[in-house]
Amino acid sequence: MSSKDTNHSHPEFGEASSHSHPAPRYAAESEQLPSYDAYPNAPQAPPYPTELPGTFPVGRNTTRPLVTLQELDSHLRLLSVFDSLRKTVREFEPDVSPTDPDAKWVIFLARAVHRFDAWSTVGLRRSRTKGRSLHSELPPWDVLMVWHTYLLNPRIYFEDGYRRNHNLLDIGDFPLVWIASLISPDTHEPLDPAPDRVFAFESRTGLPFYPVMSVIEDPDLNLKCPKCEKTNSVKWHEENGKGYAQVGFAKQCEACDLTITHEATSVRKFFDDLILATRNPENKFMAGTLLKPVEGTPDPGPASTATQKIELYFGTFNINWNLRPAEWSELVGWRFSGIERRMKTGLQVHSSKAIELLPPRLIKVLARYHNHYTPSIELAGAVMRQGSFIQKMVGLGWTAPHRFDLDQTTLVRCAARYHAFLDLIASGPTKLLVPTLDIDLSWHTHQLKAESYREDTLRLVGRVPDHDDRVDEERLSSSFDMTSQAWRRRFGVPYNVCGCPQPAPGVSEKVKRFGFKLLPQKSSVAPFTSARPDLITLDDACAEGTHPSSHNSILFHNHPSTRKNREKRVSEKANRLEKARQLDASEKGDEWNALHVKRQNADHQDPFVLPYPYWGVSAPEFYGYGGCGAFDGSVIAECTELAGCGGGCNTGCGLGMPVCGIGGGGSKSG
């Protein structure tokens, strides 16, 4: 992905090139927002704020702005690069298969995850001190894209850094503003990298700095057999569907009898961690056990207890605990179903009732082991799901060059609404709250400041809100309705005005509406305005920014209740739309209702209804080494067993395990 521009560094760090461009001037972020009336029918609304205030209220606290306008603008510039990278890969015309754009992109992502894992482990200097400048060690854009997505799963990222890869915590925050300075502000094309960046990556990882676009350029990778540890050369893509970047990956080891699969390498990773944790329970932990469910802070005690329980269940079989990880893996047939079966049997011995499913916490642990890389999340699918959010930003026009140089009001509202969203989290019970697109942009930006995000949220809301990467569309839809109702109760204005059907009003809204009808009406009505212009605007051009953010919505394709729930939900929303139209036609609805009706149209997409994949005569070939997600990472093809979904689902497949939410873990979605 070469650029016509020359290398350029931010003036703050020196080495400013002759092609450097002045950064946009941002208004001073010092003025307090005016005090707002809580009622949307106020005859006069305060002027729309064009600058960030010095502080925002969040719960019982006040805080400086947690994201700045420059950070938001820099983030959008970076998303533009990621979007261009995706288009470049999909449009690349190779001489060999695959030629399908989706397949090319997924194979590229599998390679990007491989490159990220190399960079984040051996590629970073182990002797680095925390907070040391990362500028000369900044990886290529494909690796940055994976790192960016990883950070948007803040609890997994922190736990992985705490228990397995300390480099993740040592490298500190994602240097967003500085990275944006390496992108042309006029074209949003990456500038040529500095030689020391190229040398650092290539000399430490042994991989080329520039990512390849076709399997013909770099068809193989080296993979250790999980049984004999012999290095095997495997293909990224095979015509028979058994390439490493494909779900059906299978390779007969060149030195032993094992057929290497994604599941086999993942099972070996599970037992690597289990043996370390049993031998050093005070310092080594299994994935998914270390953090407190609500607060998201480390709690080694229960983590050690979880390891002891797994050890206890396996101990029922009088197994020699001096076995090596490969020997453990052999005992369970290199299958997660074998691990599940042995743990169920062991649990049954120590329980007085029949065991049909493992406890949710153990399901969560197993679900975190469905790839053999260091991260305990399937990052290729996560990048695909994040891609749908990027497409929304592109569709809004927010990633266009110089989009906010002269008018920052949209970014101001993004930041203000995000702080209000945190205030909503702080003020209510631990339920799943779902952001809108503009809030999600600010939330993502805050999460990239990994350490600050943890410290800020612990101080302000008492926990680290996670950002759940995979939530069933049914739960996400109902949670968005709940979020909308809570928002209007707290702030007096609607949560979104994009044209989506509004949730049924709560009791307080019905009483307020009834009381309003009993009051004598004035002969002349003042023009309709928003009493909280910092939180909602009447401007049609800004409406789509309040559309629900649903890039983490997933569909369990073969789940027996999926179609029934979807049909019911679609019917309910159609009824809401019709009721809103009737209220407007009879002039019984308020001005907000009239605005929603005005913006309803046939082209407005339901954010929580994913299209079913086309099965046709034969099932499509799903790509993605960890994944049960079709090409956008959102459609779950199977949901049958615990390890399930083709061996790649990172949610436990809904088998009794909460896929998170603020309930049991903080505000999650987006």
HELIX and SHEET records of a PDB file:
HELIX    1   1 PRO A   11  PHE A   13  5                                   3    
HELIX    2   2 LEU A   69  GLU A   91  1                                  23    
HELIX    3   3 PRO A  101  ALA A  118  1                                  18    
HELIX    4   4 TRP A  119  GLY A  123  3                                   5    
HELIX    5   5 HIS A  135  GLU A  137  5                                   3    
HELIX    6   6 TRP A  141  LEU A  151  1                                  11    
HELIX    7   7 PRO A  154  ARG A  163  1                                  10    
HELIX    8   8 ASN A  167  ASP A  170  1                                   4    
HELIX    9   9 LEU A  176  ALA A  180  1                                   5    
HELIX   10  10 PRO A  195  THR A  205  1                                  11    
HELIX   11  11 HIS A  262  ARG A  279  1                                  18    
HELIX   12  12 PRO A  300  GLY A  315  1                                  16    
HELIX   13  13 PRO A  325  LEU A  331  1                                   7    
HELIX   14  14 PHE A  336  VAL A  349  1                                  14    
HELIX   15  15 PRO A  360  ALA A  367  1                                   8    
HELIX   16  16 LEU A  379  LEU A  396  1                                  18    
HELIX   17  17 THR A  409  SER A  427  1                                  19    
HELIX   18  18 LEU A  437  GLN A  447  1                                  11    
HELIX   19  19 ALA A  450  VAL A  461  1                                  12    
HELIX   20  20 GLU A  473  PHE A  491  1                                  19    
HELIX   21  21 VAL A  507  LEU A  518  1                                  12    
HELIX   22  22 ASP A  540  THR A  546  5                                   7    
HELIX   23  23 THR A  562  ALA A  585  1                                  24    
HELIX   24  24 GLU A  591  ARG A  599  1                                   9    
HELIX   25  25 CYS A  645  GLY A  647  5                                   3    
HELIX   26  26 GLY A  652  GLY A  654  5                                   3    
SHEET    1   A 2 PHE A  56  VAL A  58  0                                        
SHEET    2   A 2 ASN A  61  THR A  63 -1                                        
SHEET    1   B 2 ASP A 220  LYS A 224  0                                        
SHEET    2   B 2 THR A 231  LYS A 235 -1                                        
SHEET    1   C 2 LYS A 251  GLN A 252  0                                        
SHEET    2   C 2 THR A 259  ILE A 260 -1                                        
SHEET    1   D 3 VAL A 471  ASP A 472  0                                        
SHEET    2   D 3 SER A 553  PHE A 556  1                                        
SHEET    3   D 3 VAL A 635  ILE A 636  1                                        
END                                                                             
